[in-house]
Amino acid sequence: MDGSCMLGIFVLVILIPAVAKERASLEFIFTHFNTDNGMGIHAKAYILAMGLLMSQYSLIGYDASAHMTEETKNADRSGPTGLVTAVALSSAFGWIFLVALTSLMTEDIPSLLDPGNDAGGYAVAQALHTAFRRRYGGGAGALLCLGVVAVTTFLCGSGCITTNSRMGYAFSRDGAMPFSRFWYRVNKQEVPFNVVWLSVAVAFVMELTSLGSQVAFQAMLSVATVGAYIAYGLPIFFRVTTARRSFVPGPFHLGKYGLLVGWAAVAWVALVTVLFSLPVAYPVAKDNFNYTPVFVGGVLLLSVGAWVLHARFWFQGPITNVDL
């Protein structure tokens, strides 16, 4: 799936600049701030901070390598190698794709976001439509490009389902989920079939909220992203603090740079957590209110409460199936 995603991005990176008869300047791509955004946000520093969040939506999920290590050979090396490779490839290809896409922004940005344009206010689709119309007189090619994006997104979703199901399997194996015995079952192919479909059902229900409220849907996306980063950050934080001297590194480690990289990661997670909690529009109203801190706080409160009041009395930690 990752190879297909990379192939789709590679095709678009070549196709988009080749089709465009007009391209934005490098100065526009790397220095322009869209202060006329209709969101009431005009400070360039704030716009930059909000822009950083878009990278966080894409630079996520690379922990899939960790979730799949039980199904790989030489997991102590292949798992970390896969994680680092995923970060490097996501960063490189994502940056190149964004540069190629931004080069199409030759119109004024408010017109790209105008709900009355040919793409209904979807800026990327409108930019692609304009590029193909100028080159070929029609926008059919834009639909092809969007189709590539849609397929790539679907494959990313499939990857998320895979990793979610493996996490659900691990939690149920350890008895940490309701009805764990049911979710823990695997079929003849040793696939946790029940929890796979649980992941599909949860994803489907979450997607349905976008039909009723974009605010709620965006809040769930932010909560999922913030929650994932907090989940990434906490083990690193404990690694560089309480477990600094007792931690036993595996075959793949960063050596003397481990603590430095660890603290940098903790600082970055703290920064993006704050950024995801900031208002995304001014003045703040019920239609644009950022519910992320409310939902994240609620999840943390429920999790900590469940641990203090119940789970700490019976949960013994992950079940090991390998003698150490």
C-alpha positions in Angstrom: 0.0 0.0 0.0 2.8 2.4 0.8 4.4 1.7 -2.5 1.1 2.5 -4.3 0.8 5.8 -2.4 4.3 6.8 -3.3 3.7 5.9 -6.9 0.6 8.0 -7.0 2.4 11.0 -5.5 5.3 10.4 -7.9 3.0 10.5 -10.9 1.3 13.7 -9.7 4.6 15.4 -9.0 5.7 14.9 -12.6 2.3 15.5 -14.2 1.2 18.7 -12.4 4.2 20.9 -13.4 4.2 19.4 -16.9 0.5 20.4 -17.5 0.7 23.9 -15.9 1.2 26.6 -18.5 1.6 29.1 -15.7 3.4 28.5 -12.4 3.8 30.4 -9.2 7.2 31.9 -8.5 9.5 30.4 -5.9 9.1 33.6 -3.9 5.3 33.1 -3.8 5.6 29.4 -2.9 8.1 29.9 0.0 7.3 33.4 1.3 3.7 34.2 0.6 1.2 34.4 3.5 -2.5 34.3 2.8 -3.7 37.0 5.1 -6.9 37.5 3.1 -8.2 34.1 4.3 -11.7 35.0 5.5 -10.9 33.4 8.9 -10.0 36.6 10.7 -6.4 35.5 11.1 -3.9 38.1 9.7 -0.8 37.7 11.8 1.9 35.9 9.8 3.3 34.0 12.8 -0.2 32.7 13.6 -0.7 31.6 10.0 2.7 29.9 10.0 1.7 28.0 13.2 -1.6 26.9 11.7 0.2 25.8 8.6 2.5 23.6 10.6 -0.5 21.6 11.6 -1.1 20.4 8.0 2.3 18.6 8.1 1.2 16.9 11.4 -1.8 15.4 9.7 0.4 13.7 7.1 3.4 12.9 9.3 1.5 10.5 11.4 0.9 6.8 11.2 4.5 5.8 10.8 4.1 3.9 14.0 2.4 1.2 11.8 5.8 -0.5 11.7 5.7 -0.9 15.5 2.2 -2.3 15.4 3.1 -4.9 12.7 6.4 -6.1 14.3 4.8 -9.2 15.6 4.2 -10.3 12.0 7.7 -9.5 10.7 11.1 -11.2 10.9 14.0 -9.6 12.8 11.5 -7.3 14.4 14.0 -5.7 16.7 15.7 -4.2 13.6 13.1 -4.2 10.8 10.5 -2.4 13.0 12.7 0.7 13.8 14.1 0.7 10.3 10.6 0.7 8.8 9.6 3.6 11.2 12.6 5.7 10.3 12.2 5.0 6.6 8.5 5.9 6.7 9.4 9.3 8.4 12.0 10.0 5.8 9.9 9.1 2.8 6.8 10.9 4.1 8.8 14.0 4.7 10.5 14.0 1.3 7.6 13.0 -0.9 5.2 15.2 1.1 7.4 18.3 0.7 7.9 17.7 -3.0 4.2 17.1 -3.6 3.2 20.3 -1.7 5.7 22.4 -3.7 4.3 21.0 -7.0 0.8 21.6 -5.9 1.5 25.1 -4.6 3.1 26.0 -7.9 -0.4 25.8 -9.4 -1.7 28.6 -7.2 -1.4 31.3 -9.9 -4.9 32.7 -9.1 -5.5 34.9 -6.1 -6.2 32.5 -3.2 -9.6 34.0 -2.2 -10.9 33.0 -5.7 -9.7 29.4 -5.2 -11.6 29.3 -1.9 -14.8 30.9 -3.4 -17.7 28.5 -3.0 -19.0 29.8 -6.3 -16.1 28.6 -8.4 -16.0 25.5 -10.6 -14.8 23.3 -7.7 -17.2 24.6 -5.1 -14.4 26.3 -3.1 -12.1 23.3 -3.0 -8.8 25.1 -3.7 -6.8 22.1 -4.8 -9.5 20.9 -7.2 -9.9 24.4 -8.6 -6.2 24.9 -9.2 -6.0 21.6 -11.0 -9.1 22.4 -13.0 -7.6 25.7 -14.1 -4.3 24.2 -15.1 -5.9 21.5 -17.3 -8.4 24.0 -18.8 -5.6 26.4 -19.8 -3.6 23.6 -21.3 -6.3 21.4 -23.0 -9.5 23.5 -22.8 -11.2 21.3 -20.3 -10.8 20.1 -16.8 -11.2 16.3 -17.2 -7.6 15.8 -16.4 -8.2 17.4 -13.0 -10.7 14.6 -12.2 -8.0 12.0 -13.0 -5.6 13.7 -10.6 -8.2 13.9 -7.9 -8.9 10.2 -8.6 -5.3 9.4 -7.9 -5.5 11.4 -4.7 -8.7 9.5 -3.8 -7.2 6.1 -4.4 -4.1 7.1 -2.4 -6.3 8.3 0.5 -8.2 5.1 0.4 -5.0 3.1 0.6 -3.9 5.2 3.6 -7.2 4.5 5.2 -6.7 0.8 4.6 -3.3 1.1 6.3 -5.0 2.9 9.3 -7.5 0.0 9.5 -4.7 -2.5 9.6 -2.7 -0.8 12.3 -5.9 0.0 14.4 -6.9 -3.7 14.2 -3.5 -4.8 15.4 -3.7 -2.4 18.3 -7.2 -3.6 19.1 -5.9 -7.2 18.9 -3.0 -6.4 21.3 -5.3 -4.6 23.8 -7.9 -7.4 23.7 -5.1 -10.0 24.1 -4.0 -8.2 27.3 -7.6 -8.1 28.5 -7.8 -4.3 28.3 -10.9 -4.0 26.0 -14.5 -4.8 26.8 -15.4 -8.2 25.4 -11.7 -9.0 24.9 -12.4 -12.7 24.3 -14.4 -11.9 21.2 -12.0 -9.3 19.7 -9.0 -11.5 20.5 -10.1 -14.3 18.1 -8.2 -14.9 14.9 -9.4 -16.8 11.8 -7.6 -19.6 10.0 -5.3 -17.1 8.3 -4.3 -15.8 11.8 -6.0 -12.5 11.1 -7.9 -10.8 14.0 -11.0 -10.8 11.8 -13.5 -9.5 14.4 -11.4 -6.5 15.5 -10.6 -5.6 11.9 -14.3 -5.2 11.3 -14.6 -3.3 14.5 -12.0 -0.8 13.2 -13.9 -0.5 9.9 -17.2 0.1 11.7 -15.7 2.8 14.0 -14.0 4.6 11.0 -17.3 4.5 9.1 -19.3 6.0 11.9 -16.7 8.7 12.5 -16.8 9.6 8.8 -20.6 9.9 8.9 -20.3 12.9 11.2 -18.8 14.9 8.2 -22.3 14.8 6.6 -23.8 16.6 9.6 -21.1 18.8 11.0 -17.8 19.7 9.6 -16.9 21.3 12.9 -17.4 17.9 14.7 -15.5 16.0 12.0 -12.6 18.4 12.1 -12.5 18.2 15.9 -12.3 14.4 15.7 -9.5 14.6 13.2 -7.6 17.0 15.5 -8.3 14.8 18.5 -7.1 11.7 16.7 -3.9 13.5 15.6 -3.3 15.1 19.0 -4.0 11.8 20.8 -1.6 10.0 18.6 1.2 12.5 19.2 0.6 12.4 22.9 0.8 8.6 22.7 4.1 9.0 20.9 5.4 11.6 23.3 4.7 10.0 26.6 6.9 6.9 26.2 9.7 9.2 24.9 9.2 11.5 27.9 9.5 8.6 30.4 12.5 7.3 28.4 14.5 10.5 28.9 13.4 11.1 32.5 12.5 8.3 34.8 14.0 5.5 32.7 17.0 7.4 31.6 19.5 5.1 33.5 17.5 1.9 33.6 16.5 1.8 29.9 18.1 -1.1 28.0 18.6 -0.2 24.3 17.9 -2.8 21.6 20.1 -3.5 18.5 18.8 -0.4 16.8 19.4 2.8 18.9 20.7 6.3 18.5 23.5 6.0 21.0 24.7 9.2 22.6 22.2 11.2 20.6 19.2 9.4 22.0 18.6 11.8 24.8 18.9 14.9 22.6 16.6 13.5 20.0 14.2 12.4 22.7 13.9 15.8 24.3 13.5 17.4 20.9 10.6 15.0 20.2 9.0 15.8 23.6 9.3 19.5 22.9 7.8 19.2 19.5 4.9 17.1 20.7 4.2 19.7 23.4 4.3 22.5 20.8 1.9 20.8 18.3 -0.5 19.9 21.1 -0.8 23.5 22.0 -1.1 24.6 18.3 -3.9 22.0 17.7 -5.8 23.6 20.6 -5.7 27.2 19.4 -8.7 28.8 17.7 -8.7 28.4 13.9 -10.8 31.5 13.2 -11.7 34.8 14.8 -14.0 35.9 16.2 -14.6 32.6 17.9 -18.2 31.3 17.5 -20.0 28.0 17.9 -19.6 27.3 14.2 -15.8 27.6 14.3 -15.0 26.8 17.9 -12.0 24.4 18.3 -13.3 21.6 20.5 -10.0 19.7 20.4 -8.8 20.6 24.0 -12.3 19.8 25.3 -12.3 16.3 23.7 -8.7 15.6 24.4 -9.2 16.6 28.0 -12.3 14.5 28.3 -10.5 11.4 26.9 -7.6 11.9 29.2 -9.9 12.4 32.2 -11.8 9.2 31.4 -8.6 7.3 30.8 -6.9 8.4 34.0 -10.1 7.9 35.9 -10.6 4.4 34.6 -7.0 3.5 35.6 -7.2 5.0 39.1 -10.6 3.6 39.9 -10.5 0.3 38.2 -7.8 -0.9 35.9 -4.8 -0.5 38.2 -6.3 -3.2 40.5 -6.2 -6.0 37.9 -4.2 -4.9 34.8 -0.7 -6.4 34.9 0.6 -5.0 31.7 1.1 -6.5 28.2 1.2 -10.3 28.1 4.5 -11.6 26.8 4.7 -14.6 24.6 8.5 -14.7 24.4 10.8 -15.7 27.2 13.3 -12.9 27.9 
